[in-house]
Amino acid sequence: MNLVDKVAIVTGGARGIGRSASILLAKRGAKVVVNYLTNTEAAESLVADIKSNGGEAVAFQGDVREEDQVLKLVSRVKEMYGRLDILVCNANMSFVAKPFAEMSWEEFSPKLNDELRAAFVTAKAVIPSMMQQKSGRLIYISSSLGKDPSPYMIAHGTAKGGLNTFAVYIAQELGPYGITANVVAPGLVRTDATAGMTEQELQMIGSFTPLGRVAEPDDVAGVISFLASDDARFVTGTYTPVTGGLTME
């Protein structure tokens, strides 16, 4: 899975799944643009780590919900590298976790708007270059909760279900231009988001999966790297759960 001379933007790239994806893409030869919103220290530390291991990376701040900021980001990438090959749409959007019966529209709707706006804005910004090149990889990080409901997660799951549908429409429309669009849907992943869980709780959840553990960020990064590569050139419109077999397609 050689990614030499490819240029990748990883949104929400400074931590968790985004960090692991950035490291692996760079290890396989891609020039990685780490997009982040607020955590400058984490982003710069990641870039330094990638460079110290012989990779190429740069960190750019920007809110992927804001069209002007995304267009500026893409313009800077094109100025630096002359092309853009891969978009990993991974930026996390916060949400209210509570039962539907207790939730207001004002609590429910921001997650939907933020999730789909980010997907829309980033796709609109990157596809002109990809269409011109007749190649490109769009990879959307969803969640198994988009298909498999869990208590209190209706805002998150509904937004991710919308993202899943958005991706297949993009795959159909842009396929003739050599652009693929695929969804990666992790279950529970051991990241900062699970820091409040005890090791016993994580092990208990992992025991329900056929593979016997919860996911690590590197497990998800490997799937992202495959879909970004030429090995996946004839794969588009797919939904890949990364759940250790807890959900199966």
C-alpha positions in Angstrom: 0.0 0.0 0.0 2.5 2.6 -1.3 1.3 6.2 -0.9 4.4 7.9 -2.1 3.7 11.3 -3.7 0.1 11.3 -2.5 -1.2 14.3 -0.6 -3.7 13.7 2.2 -5.7 16.0 4.4 -6.9 14.4 7.7 -9.5 16.5 9.5 -9.5 16.2 13.2 -6.0 14.7 12.6 -4.2 15.6 15.8 -5.6 13.1 18.2 -7.2 9.6 18.4 -8.1 7.9 15.2 -7.0 11.0 13.2 -3.5 10.9 14.8 -3.0 7.2 14.1 -4.3 7.7 10.5 -1.9 10.6 9.9 1.1 8.6 11.2 0.3 5.5 9.1 -0.4 7.5 5.9 2.9 9.3 6.4 4.7 6.1 7.1 3.5 4.7 3.8 4.8 7.8 1.9 1.9 10.3 1.8 2.4 14.0 2.5 0.0 14.6 5.4 -1.8 17.7 6.2 -3.0 17.5 9.8 -6.1 19.7 10.2 -7.1 20.6 13.8 -9.5 23.1 15.4 -8.1 24.1 18.8 -5.3 21.7 20.0 -2.2 23.4 18.5 0.1 21.6 20.8 -1.1 18.1 19.9 -1.0 18.9 16.1 2.5 20.3 16.2 3.7 17.4 18.3 2.3 15.0 15.8 3.9 16.7 12.9 7.3 16.7 14.8 6.9 12.9 15.4 6.1 12.2 11.8 9.1 14.2 10.6 11.4 12.6 13.1 10.5 9.2 11.6 11.3 10.4 8.0 7.8 11.4 7.0 6.4 14.7 5.7 3.6 16.5 7.4 2.3 20.0 8.2 -0.4 21.2 10.6 -3.1 23.7 9.6 -5.8 25.0 11.9 -9.3 25.4 10.5 -13.0 24.8 11.3 -14.2 22.3 8.7 -17.8 23.6 9.1 -16.7 27.0 7.7 -16.4 27.2 3.9 -14.0 30.1 3.8 -11.6 28.3 6.2 -11.7 25.0 4.3 -11.2 26.7 0.9 -8.2 28.5 2.4 -6.8 25.2 3.7 -7.2 23.5 0.4 -5.6 26.5 -1.4 -2.6 26.4 0.9 -2.2 22.6 0.3 -2.4 23.1 -3.5 0.3 25.9 -3.3 2.6 23.6 -1.3 2.2 20.3 -3.1 0.4 21.0 -6.4 -2.2 18.3 -5.9 -4.6 16.7 -3.4 -5.3 13.0 -3.4 -6.9 11.9 -0.1 -9.4 13.4 2.3 -10.0 11.7 5.6 -13.2 13.3 7.0 -12.7 12.6 10.7 -13.3 15.8 12.7 -15.3 15.1 15.8 -18.6 17.0 16.3 -20.0 17.2 19.8 -23.5 16.1 20.7 -26.0 15.8 23.5 -26.4 12.3 24.9 -29.8 11.8 26.5 -33.1 9.9 25.9 -35.2 11.1 22.9 -38.1 11.7 25.2 -36.1 14.3 27.2 -34.4 15.9 24.2 -35.4 19.1 22.4 -34.9 19.9 18.8 -32.3 22.6 19.8 -30.3 19.8 21.4 -30.8 17.2 18.7 -30.2 19.3 15.5 -26.7 20.8 16.0 -25.0 17.4 15.6 -26.9 16.7 12.4 -26.0 20.2 11.0 -22.4 20.1 12.1 -21.7 16.5 10.8 -23.3 17.0 7.4 -22.1 20.5 6.9 -18.5 19.4 7.5 -18.9 16.5 5.0 -20.5 18.9 2.5 -18.1 21.8 2.8 -14.9 19.6 2.7 -16.1 17.6 -0.3 -17.0 20.8 -2.2 -13.6 22.2 -1.6 -11.5 19.1 -2.6 -13.4 17.6 -5.5 -12.4 20.2 -8.1 -8.8 19.2 -7.9 -9.6 15.5 -7.8 -11.9 15.8 -10.8 -9.2 17.5 -12.7 -6.7 14.8 -11.8 -9.3 12.1 -12.5 -8.5 10.5 -9.2 -9.2 10.9 -5.5 -10.1 9.2 -2.3 -12.8 10.4 0.1 -12.9 8.5 3.4 -15.6 9.2 5.9 -15.2 8.2 9.5 -18.7 7.3 10.8 -19.7 5.0 13.7 -21.4 1.7 14.1 -24.1 3.7 16.0 -25.3 5.0 12.6 -26.8 1.5 12.0 -26.9 -0.1 15.4 -28.7 2.0 18.0 -27.6 2.5 21.6 -29.3 4.3 24.5 -28.9 8.1 24.6 -27.0 8.2 21.3 -29.9 9.2 19.0 -28.3 12.5 17.9 -24.9 10.9 17.2 -26.4 7.9 15.5 -28.8 9.8 13.3 -26.0 12.2 12.2 -23.7 9.3 11.3 -26.6 7.6 9.4 -26.9 10.7 7.4 -23.1 10.7 6.7 -23.3 7.1 5.5 -26.0 8.1 3.0 -24.1 11.2 1.9 -21.1 9.1 1.1 -22.9 6.7 -1.2 -24.4 9.5 -3.2 -20.9 11.1 -3.5 -19.5 7.7 -4.6 -22.2 7.4 -7.4 -21.8 10.9 -8.7 -18.0 11.1 -8.7 -17.1 7.6 -9.8 -16.8 8.6 -13.4 -14.0 11.0 -12.4 -12.0 8.3 -10.8 -13.0 9.5 -7.3 -13.9 6.9 -4.6 -15.9 7.5 -1.5 -16.1 5.0 1.4 -17.2 4.9 5.0 -15.3 3.5 7.9 -17.5 2.8 10.9 -15.7 2.0 14.2 -17.4 0.8 17.3 -15.8 1.7 20.7 -12.2 2.8 20.2 -9.7 3.3 23.0 -9.0 7.1 22.7 -9.3 10.2 24.8 -13.1 9.8 24.5 -13.0 6.6 26.6 -10.7 8.0 29.2 -13.5 8.1 31.7 -14.0 4.3 31.4 -12.2 1.9 33.6 -10.1 -0.9 32.2 -12.5 -3.4 33.6 -15.4 -1.7 31.7 -13.4 -1.7 28.5 -12.5 -5.4 28.9 -16.1 -6.3 29.6 -17.3 -4.5 26.4 -14.4 -6.2 24.5 -15.5 -9.6 25.7 -18.7 -9.3 23.7 -16.8 -9.0 20.4 -15.6 -12.1 18.5 -12.1 -10.7 18.5 -12.2 -10.3 22.3 -11.2 -6.6 22.8 -12.1 -3.0 22.0 -10.4 -1.3 19.0 -7.2 0.7 19.2 -6.8 3.7 16.9 -4.3 1.8 14.8 -7.0 -0.8 14.0 -9.1 1.9 12.3 -6.0 3.6 10.7 -5.2 0.4 8.8 -8.6 0.4 7.1 -8.3 4.1 6.3 -4.8 3.5 4.8 -6.1 0.7 2.6 -9.0 2.7 1.3 -6.6 5.6 0.6 -4.3 3.4 -1.5 -4.4 2.2 -5.1 -5.1 -1.3 -3.8 -8.7 0.0 -3.2 -9.0 1.6 -6.6 -12.1 -0.4 -7.5 -13.8 0.0 -4.0 -16.3 2.7 -3.7 -19.6 3.3 -1.9 -18.8 0.8 0.8 -19.5 0.7 4.6 -16.8 -1.0 6.6 -17.5 -1.7 10.3 -14.4 -1.8 12.4 -15.9 -3.4 15.5 -14.0 -6.7 16.0 -17.1 -8.5 14.7 -19.5 -7.0 17.1 -21.4 -5.8 14.0 -21.2 -7.7 10.8 -22.2 -6.8 7.2 
